[in-house]
Amino acid sequence: MLATETESKRLPDWLKRPPGKGDRVKTVKGVLRKNALHTVCEEARCPNLGECFEKRQATFLILGENCTRNCGFCSISNAPPRQLDPDEPSRVAEAAKKMGLNYVVVTSVTRDDLPDGGARHFAETIGEIKKIRDGIYVEVLTPDFGGDLNAVDRVCKAAPEVYNHNIETVPDLYSKVRPQADYTGSLTLINYVKKHFPHITTKSGLMLGLGEKKRDILKTLEDLKEAGCDLVTIGQYMRPTKKNLPVVEYIHPDLFDELERAGKKMGFTGIYAGPLIRSSFNAEYFNKEVTVGRILQN
């Protein structure tokens, strides 16, 4: 059964998550504020923020807090971006060290105003994190860099363990969900990473509840597998503000289970699907376990 947003203003029980209020949440926020850093957890109003901060996990948001694009699902500010902060990479590394992270996830706003889309800044951030100690893992979740594969190449040469680029939705919904992006271009990016850097784990993610059909979801998964994607996350879209696209439907957990089974049959190394799954949620455990993700949430 699907529950539409117009039928009920209340979230289904499976989407409710208590806020985190522990000392660890305050500690993480303190480290972030002291280092003048942003997280996608906060900027995108992630429902898992409390749980992740309590585990001392966070996804660092680099290249500033203003995005040059205005995707229908995203609450990150669409405003003229500020000049790049050259000290940001070292501050990200310092915060990761203070938080005791063994696995660091770094994402960014889209910076179409920069010649390389911010690829050099990504590479410098990876390099600073790698200085913390041997054996630390880095996962990057990058924008499409406007289709510039030289920018992708630059990020990959900095040697992240995981390269994540979200496909976000099915192709028929791109015009309203990601109007400034290109479905085929995102597949090309993933394929480039896998073809030229086969040692790097490739990853992508989908949001459901925007009006997509099940057959289109399955076709998108097939497209990702063909492009060389190793890991996939699938979660429920939740409207962050009234300015964003409305939720068309709340997807029952049973469909997420079905999609996990389908993904396993397609041959993905790992597929992590559930109403509250997000691209970076439990990223460390998902990557290292490379298994169906539901058990990781328990």
C-alpha positions in Angstrom: 0.0 0.0 0.0 1.1 3.5 -0.8 0.1 6.5 1.3 0.1 9.9 -0.6 1.0 13.1 1.2 -2.4 14.5 0.4 -4.1 11.6 2.1 -2.3 12.2 5.4 -0.1 14.8 6.9 1.4 12.3 9.3 4.4 10.3 8.4 4.0 6.6 8.4 5.4 4.9 11.5 8.3 3.5 9.5 9.6 7.0 8.7 9.6 8.3 12.3 13.0 8.7 13.9 13.7 10.4 17.3 16.1 13.3 17.3 19.5 12.7 18.9 20.1 14.6 22.1 23.2 12.9 23.6 26.5 14.3 24.6 28.1 12.9 21.4 25.7 14.9 19.3 26.8 18.1 21.1 30.5 17.0 20.7 30.2 16.5 17.0 28.4 19.8 16.5 31.1 21.5 18.6 33.9 20.1 16.4 32.1 21.2 13.3 31.4 24.7 14.5 35.0 25.2 15.9 36.4 24.2 12.4 33.8 26.3 10.6 32.6 23.3 8.6 29.3 22.3 7.0 27.7 18.9 6.7 25.1 17.6 4.3 23.4 16.1 7.4 22.5 19.5 8.6 22.1 21.4 5.3 19.9 18.8 3.7 18.0 18.2 6.9 18.7 14.5 7.0 16.3 12.5 9.3 19.2 10.3 10.4 21.3 13.3 11.8 20.7 12.4 15.4 21.6 8.7 15.0 24.7 9.5 12.9 26.0 12.2 15.2 25.6 10.0 18.2 27.9 7.5 16.4 30.3 10.4 15.7 29.6 10.1 12.0 29.0 13.0 9.6 29.2 13.7 5.9 31.4 16.8 5.3 30.0 19.3 2.8 32.8 21.2 1.0 33.1 23.9 -1.6 31.0 26.2 0.6 27.3 26.1 1.5 25.8 27.7 -1.6 25.0 25.6 -4.7 24.9 26.8 -8.3 22.0 24.5 -9.1 18.5 24.3 -7.8 17.3 20.7 -7.8 13.7 20.2 -6.8 14.4 17.8 -4.0 17.3 19.6 -2.3 17.1 22.2 0.5 20.8 23.4 0.2 20.9 27.1 -0.5 20.9 28.1 -4.2 22.7 31.4 -4.0 25.9 33.0 -5.4 28.7 31.0 -4.1 31.6 32.4 -2.1 35.3 32.2 -2.9 36.9 28.8 -2.2 38.4 28.5 1.3 42.0 27.1 0.8 42.1 26.0 4.4 38.9 24.0 4.2 40.6 20.6 3.3 42.9 20.8 6.3 40.0 21.7 8.6 38.0 18.7 7.3 41.0 16.5 8.2 41.4 18.0 11.6 37.7 17.5 12.4 37.8 13.9 11.2 40.8 13.3 13.4 39.1 14.8 16.5 36.0 12.8 15.8 38.1 9.6 15.6 36.8 8.7 12.2 38.3 5.6 10.4 36.0 6.2 7.4 35.4 9.7 6.1 32.7 10.7 3.7 33.0 14.0 1.8 30.4 15.5 -0.5 29.9 19.0 -1.9 27.6 21.5 -3.4 27.7 21.9 -7.2 30.0 24.6 -8.3 29.4 25.2 -12.0 31.1 28.6 -11.6 34.5 26.9 -11.1 36.6 25.8 -14.2 37.1 22.3 -12.7 33.8 22.2 -10.7 35.9 22.0 -7.5 37.7 18.8 -8.4 41.1 20.1 -7.2 39.5 21.0 -3.9 38.1 17.4 -3.6 41.6 16.0 -4.3 43.2 18.3 -1.8 40.7 17.3 0.9 41.3 13.6 0.2 45.0 14.2 0.5 44.7 16.0 3.8 42.5 13.2 5.2 45.0 10.6 4.1 47.7 12.3 6.2 45.8 11.5 9.4 47.1 7.9 9.5 47.6 4.8 7.4 44.5 2.8 6.7 42.0 5.6 6.8 39.2 5.2 4.2 37.7 8.1 2.2 34.4 8.0 0.3 33.6 10.9 -2.0 30.1 11.8 -3.2 30.7 14.2 -6.0 28.5 16.3 -8.4 28.7 15.6 -12.1 31.3 18.3 -12.8 29.3 19.4 -15.8 30.4 16.2 -17.6 34.1 17.1 -17.4 35.8 13.7 -17.1 39.1 15.3 -16.5 37.7 16.6 -13.2 36.6 13.1 -12.4 40.0 11.8 -13.2 41.6 14.4 -10.9 39.5 13.2 -8.0 40.2 9.6 -8.7 43.9 10.1 -8.8 43.7 11.3 -5.2 42.8 7.7 -4.4 39.5 7.6 -2.5 38.4 4.1 -1.7 34.8 4.8 -2.8 33.6 7.1 -5.5 29.9 7.8 -5.1 27.8 9.8 -7.6 24.0 9.7 -7.1 21.7 9.0 -10.1 18.9 10.3 -7.8 15.9 9.3 -9.8 14.6 7.6 -12.9 15.2 9.3 -16.3 11.5 10.4 -16.9 11.6 12.5 -13.7 14.9 14.3 -14.4 13.3 17.4 -15.9 11.6 18.3 -12.6 13.9 16.6 -10.1 17.4 17.3 -11.6 16.7 19.9 -14.4 20.3 20.9 -14.7 21.7 17.4 -14.7 21.8 14.6 -17.3 20.9 10.9 -16.6 23.2 9.6 -19.3 26.0 11.8 -18.2 25.8 10.5 -14.6 26.0 6.9 -15.9 29.0 7.9 -18.1 30.7 9.3 -15.0 30.3 6.1 -13.1 31.4 4.0 -16.0 34.5 6.2 -16.4 35.6 5.6 -12.8 35.1 1.9 -13.0 36.8 1.5 -16.4 39.9 3.7 -15.6 40.1 3.1 -11.8 38.8 -0.5 -11.3 40.3 -0.6 -7.8 37.9 2.1 -6.7 34.5 1.0 -5.5 31.7 2.7 -7.3 28.5 3.7 -5.7 25.2 5.5 -6.5 21.8 6.2 -4.9 18.2 6.6 -5.7 15.3 8.4 -4.0 11.8 6.9 -4.2 8.4 8.6 -3.7 8.5 11.2 -6.5 6.1 9.4 -8.8 8.4 6.8 -10.4 7.1 3.4 -11.5 8.6 0.1 -10.3 9.5 -0.9 -13.8 11.5 2.4 -14.1 13.3 1.8 -10.8 14.3 -1.7 -12.0 15.5 -0.3 -15.4 17.6 2.3 -13.6 19.2 -0.3 -11.4 20.0 -2.3 -14.6 21.5 0.8 -16.1 23.7 1.4 -13.1 24.9 -2.2 -13.1 25.7 -2.0 -16.8 27.7 1.2 -16.1 29.8 -0.6 -13.5 28.3 0.5 -10.3 29.2 -1.7 -7.3 27.0 -0.4 -4.5 23.6 1.1 -4.5 21.5 2.9 -1.8 17.7 3.4 -2.1 15.7 5.5 0.2 12.4 7.4 0.6 12.3 11.0 -0.5 11.2 13.3 2.3 10.3 16.9 1.5 12.8 19.0 3.4 10.9 22.3 3.0 7.7 23.6 1.5 9.8 25.0 -1.4 10.8 21.6 -2.5 8.9 19.0 -4.5 6.0 17.4 -2.7 6.1 13.7 -1.8 3.9 11.8 -4.3 3.9 8.6 -2.3 5.4 7.0 0.8 6.9 3.6 -0.2 6.1 0.7 2.1 9.2 -1.2 3.4 8.1 -4.3 1.6 9.0 -2.7 -1.8 12.4 -1.8 -0.5 12.9 -5.5 0.5 11.8 -6.5 -3.0 14.3 -4.1 -4.6 17.1 -5.4 -2.5 16.4 -8.9 -3.7 16.2 -7.7 -7.3 19.5 -5.9 -6.9 21.2 -9.0 -5.5 20.0 -11.0 -8.5 21.4 -8.3 -10.8 24.8 -8.8 -9.3 25.5 -5.6 -7.3 28.2 -6.1 -4.7 25.9 -4.5 -2.2 22.5 -2.9 -2.1 21.2 -1.0 0.9 17.5 -0.2 0.7 15.0 1.1 3.2 12.7 4.1 3.9 15.4 6.0 5.9 18.4 4.9 3.9 20.5 7.8 2.6 23.6 7.8 0.4 26.0 8.1 3.3 24.0 6.4 6.0 26.2 3.7 7.7 28.6 4.1 4.7 31.5 2.6 6.6 29.6 -0.6 7.5 27.9 -0.9 4.1 31.1 -0.7 2.2 33.0 -3.1 4.4 30.2 -5.7 4.7 29.1 -5.4 1.1 25.9 -7.2 1.8 22.2 -6.5 1.9 21.9 -3.5 4.1 18.8 -4.1 6.2 20.8 -6.0 8.8 23.1 -3.0 9.2 20.3 -0.8 10.4 19.5 -3.1 13.3 
